Each structure stands twice: as structure tokens, then as C-alpha cells.
Amino acid sequence: MPVADVRVRVHAGARREELRPTDDGWIVARVTAPAQEGRANKSLCRLVAKQLRVAPSNVAIVRGARSREKLIRVDGMDQAAVNDALGIHHG
């Protein structure tokens, strides 16, 4: 099964939810949920899953659960497909 990783910088408690790629290969994610009791993390996983059109259970935070910078793993998609869907372009 293909797997892809995405580096994300999260801003919790935002007015609206969005995913925006940066020039350095990161995704800036804004989520409306507060950074309390894992709510922002759950909201982030749902937002990424919606953007990639995969089940939320296929998206997991593998590093940085208590940090603003996170590493997210997506099961069922290869890296090129994830990068294309999220607008990540290296170099």
C-alpha cells in the first residue's frame, strides 16, 4: 500500500479552515478548532483527508502531535499524488 508524508505548520483557532502550500515544501494549515484536547489535530486530519479525497482514518499525525509543526502520514496515496493534490512543488 502506498504511503506519503506531509510536513504541516498548524495555526489553530483560525477564522476559517484552509491548506496552503509554501515555497519550502511545507503546508500551512489553518483550522478553526482550538489547540485543546487534540481538537485541532482531529480537525487537521479531517481537513487533509477532505482535500485528498481519502477517508479520515487514512490520515494520521506521526510526529509533532503537541507541536505546531507536524508530520502527517497518508495511507493509500503515493507521494507524487499527495504533492500534486496539495500543491506542493519542490525546487
Buried (B, 14 or more C-beta within 10 A) or exposed (E): EEEBEBBBBBEBEBEEBBBEBEEEEBBEBBBBBEBEEBBBBBBBBBBBBEBBEBEEEBBBBEEBEEEEEBBBBBBBBEBEBBBEBBEBEEE
